[in-house]
């Protein structure tokens, strides 16, 4: 049993300050199948809604633009899910933060084109979530909306439930994380979002999810202590790297580190190619690198080239690389490989992905959550509430919305 699993299994009183976060990280592989149960149970209704909104079926003149919106972690859900939805629904898909909608509600629409807005909200009670919903209803009264939330009692859920142009998808109640940082709420909403593109192939998706859940379980049980040891290295910076959808996932990984350490660890996130265009200077002798490696051999070559360049230049004080398959060729540029499917090695040749890239937002972010949890405790913080002064809170407060 890993230390994280042990904390999650203790009574709450014995794991004060860490129990909620540990438990919510630990529960993810058991919660994800319940999200698929929701999609399967409402598949016909969701498909009909998507078709009516111009977001499903054969492409044509009445295609909708799909906008994915949320703030913070909920925004990164959209960034991680957008490539999958774009490919599977064959529609233009863009992630736009609710914070952009609040200040510029009219600037993200194409006049005369149908629009579907998919909202992500753990609580649905933050000022921006409600303001974006209400402003968009006024700015584009013809737009359709899907609200994906973890809180059936939240203000956003209550308003969406009464709106004839909206579809409300409320996830299982255990996804409504009690800890400050979003963990199981993030991955569960991400799975629900990606699942909208798999509605005609949910049996296949459940099969793929089996490997995803098993990978997350073994990561938590068998690799969490190695990740925790990495978290105890002496570093004050962390650079998170990913490609395409995995760049969005690594943005969330970076946010977890910053939130759970109350900003004591400075973070950046970028793509492997993008980081060379200036941000590479951030990677100094106090910086660890968290690299999410693609299973696509072509993409992976670009990624490992960058890691080897960092090693040649003496940049960084450690590299943690998340990879589906073991790869002995990484030993010259990676300090800790986190292998999602241990026992399967590439042997230097291309192998089947094992876990679809579009579902790795689930597995790979678990590794980032474990790392941030470990670093938070190493620095003496309580992960459930690493900001006791109230600089940040579970539900954002203090935002004045101007009409």
N, C-alpha and C positions, 0 to 999 in steps of 0.2 A: 504494500500500500504506500503510495507516495505521500509526502508531507501535506500536499494540498488535499488529497483524498481524506487524510486523517483529520484535518481541520474541519472539512465538510461533514464528517461523520460524528464529530463531537457534539455534545449539547451546546446550545448557543451561549450559555453563560460561561462555558469554559473556553470559548473561542471569541471572546468579546472583541469587537472591532474588525474581525476577519471572517466571521462565520457566513454572513450573507453573500459576500463576494465569492468565497470558496465554494459554497453550496451552489450558487448560480452558474459558476463556471463548470462545476462537476455535473450538473443536471442536464447539460445541453444535449448529449446523445440520446437521452430518454425523452426529451421534449420534442425534438425535431420530427419524429414519426407522427406526433399528434398534430403538427402543422399540416402534414400531408393528409391526415384524416379529415381535417377541415376542408382542404381543397377538394378531396374526393367527394365528400358529402354535399358540397355546393357546386360541383363542377358544371352542371347544366346551367344553373343560375349565373355563375360567373362568365361562362362562355357566351351566354345570351347577352349579358351586359356589355362585354367587350365588343361583340359584333355590333350591337346598337350604337356603341360609342365610336365605331369606325376603327377599332384597334385589333380586329381579328378577321380571319377569312382572307379571301383573295384580295390582293392589292388593287386599288382602283381610285377613281376620282375623289371618293369620299373618305380617303384615308385620314386618320387622325394623327396629329403630333402627340406624342406621349411625354409628359413632363413628370419627373420623379422628384419629390420635394420632402425636405425635413431639415432639421438644424443639428449641427454637430454630428454625433454618431448616426443620426437618422439621415443626414445628408450623405454620409459615406455609404449607407445602404444603397442609395440610388446610384452612386458612382460605381459601386461594385456590381450591381445588377444590370445596369444599362446595356453593356455589350451583349449579354445573353438575351435580353428582351428584344433588342434591335435585330438580332439574328433570327430569333424564333417567331416574332410577330411581324417581321418585315415592315416595320414602320420607323419613322424618325423618332429617336428616344434621346432625351437629354436630362441630366440631373441639374436642378436649379434649387439652391437652398431657400428655405422659407424666409430667411433673413433678406434675400434679394427681393422676394415677392413683396415683403412688407414695405420696402423703400421704393421699389419700382414695379408695381403690380401689372403695368401695361406693356412692359418692354420685352416680354418673352413669348409673345403670341404673334402668329402670322395671320393678318386679317383675312377673313373668309375661309379659314381652314379649321376643320374640326379639331378639338383638343380634349385629351383625357389627362387629368392630373391625378397621380397616385401619391397619396400622403402617407408618411411614416411617422408614428408618434408613440413612444413608450407610454406616457401618461395621457397625452392629449390635453394637458392643462397648461402648457407653457404659453406665454403671451404671443410668441411668434406663430406657433401652430394654429392658434385660434384666429389671429389676425390674418395670416395668409389665407386660411379657409374663407373668412368673411370678405376680405378684399377681392379675392378671385371670384367669389360668387357675384360680386357687384361688377367687377371689370369685365368678366366673361360669363354672363348668366346662362349661356348656351353650353358651356363646358360640362363634361361629365367628370365625376370624381370617384376614386376608390380610396377609402381610408383603411389603412392597415395599422391597427393599434393593439396594445397589450392591456388596455384598461377599458373595460366595458362601461365604467362609471365616469369616465373622463368627459370633459365638456365637448371635445371634438367628436367623440363617439355619439354623444347624445344629439348633437346637431346633425351629424351625418345620417343618423338613423331616421330622421324626420324629413330628409331631403329626397324628393323623387328622382333627382339626377345623380344620386350618390349610391354607392354600394359599400356597406360597412363589413369589414372582415376583422373580427375580434379574436385574437390568438388565445391559447390556453392561459388561465389566470396565473400560473406559475411563471410565465414569461415576464410578468410585470415586476421586474427586478426591484428588490428592496435596497440594494446597495446604491451608492452614489453613481458609480460608473455603469454604463450599459454593457451587459455581457450576453446573457441568454436572450434578452429582448432584441439585441442587435442581430444575432445569428438567426433567430426565429423569424423576424420580419424580413431578413434577407432571403431566407428560404422561401417564404411566402411570395415574395416579389418574383424571384426566379421561377417559381412554380407556375406563375401565370402564363409563362411561355410553354409549359409542358402539359397543359390541360388535356391534350389528346394523347399524351404518353405518360400518364401518371403511374401506370404499372412499371414502366421502365425507370421512371424517376425513383420509385420506391426501391427498386433493385439497386440503383446507383447509391441511394442514400444508405443502404445497408453497409456498404464499404466505407462511406463517410463516417457513419456512427462508430463503426469498429475502429477506424483510424483515430478518431477523437478519444475514444475510450482508452486505447493503448497509449496514446500520447499523455493523457492525464495520469494513468496508472504507472507507466513504465519510463516515461521520459521527463516527467515534470520535475523530478529531483535534479536531473542534469541541467534543465533550464534554470531552476532555482539557483544552482551553483554558479551558472553564468551570470545570473542577476546579482550575485554578490561580488562580482568583479568591481574594481574601482573605476567607475566612469560617471561622467556628468552630462554626457551628450549621447544621443542615439539617432541614427539615420536609418529610416525604413525604406526599402526598395521593392518595387513590384512592377509588373508589366500588364497593361490593359486592365482587365477587371481586377487583377491582383494589386494594381497600384491603388485602386480605391480601398481594397481591404487593408493595405498597409497604411493608408491614411488613418484608418480607425485604430490600427495597432499603435501608431505614433500618439494618437490622442489618449489611448489607454495609459501609456507610459507617463504622459504629461499630467493627466488627471490624478493617477494614483500616487504620484510623487509630489503633488502640489507644485509642479513646475520646477522642482529641484533638478530634474533631468530635462535639459533642453532637447527638443526634437525637431527633425525635418522629415518629410517624406517626399518621394519623387519616383520617377521611372529610372531604370538602369541607364538608359541613354540620356535622359533629361538631366540627371544629376551632374553630368560632366559640364553642363553649360552654366557654370557658376556655383551651384550649391555644393560641389565637391570640396570646396574650401572649408566647409563646416566639419568635415571628417578629420579631426585632429587626434592627438595622442590620448585624449580623454573620451573618445567617441567609439561606441560599439556600432556595428552595422547589422541590421536584421534584414536578411535577403530572402525574398519569396521567389524561388526558382521555378520557372515554367517547365511543363512537361513537353512542350513543343521544342524539338531539337534545334530548329533554326533560332528561335527566340532565346533559348538557353545559351547558345554560343555567345550572343551579345552580352548576356548577363554574367557568364563566367569570365569573359574577357575583362569586364569591369572589376570583378573581384580580384582577379590576378593583377590588374593594374594597381589597385589599392595596396596589395601586398608588396609589389615591387617598389612602390613609392613610400612604403612604411606608414601608410595612413591607417588610422584606427587602432584600437586596442583589443579587438576581438570581432569575429564574424560568426553570427548564428544564421545558418541557412536552412530554410524549410523546403523540403523536396519530397516528391511522392515516392521515388525509388532511391535506394542507396546507390551512391556513385563513388567508387574509390578515387576517381579523378579529381574529386573536390579537396583532397587532403592537403594540397599545396596552397589553398586559399580560404579554407573554412576551418574555424576552430571547433564549432559544435554543429554537426549536421542533425537536424530534427527530421527523421525519416517517417513519413506517414504510413508507408506500407513496408515495414521492415521484413527482411527475408527476400525481397525482390530487388535485385541490383541490375543496373543497366549493362554492366560489363563493357562499357564504352560504346554500346550500340543502342539504337532507338528501340524502346519497348512500348506497349500500349500504355496509355496514360494512367489507367487504373482508377483514377478519380477525375471526372470531367473538370476542366479548368473552371467552368462556371459555378461549380459547387465548392471550390477550394476556399471561397470566402468563409465557409463554415469551419473547415479543419485548420486553416492557417491562422485564423484569428484566435483560435483557442491557444495556440503556441504563444501568440503575442499577449493574450490575457494572463497566461501563467507567468510569463516573463515580467509583466508589469506588477502583478501581485507579489512576486518574489522581491522585486526591487523596492516596492513600497514598504514591505516588512523589513528589508535590509536597512532601509534608511530610518526606521523607527516610526513609520506612519501606520495608522489603522486603515486598511484598504476600504472598509465599509464607509468611512468618512474621513478621507485624507485632508480635508479642508475644514478643520473645526472652527476656524475664524469666519467661515461662511462666504469666502471669496467666490466659490462655486457651490452649487447645491444640486440635489437630485432633480428638482424641477426648477428651471431657470426663473428667476424673480427679478423685479426691478426694472423691467422694460416698459417704458411708456409708449403706447401706440397712438399715433396722431392720425386723425381722420383726414 
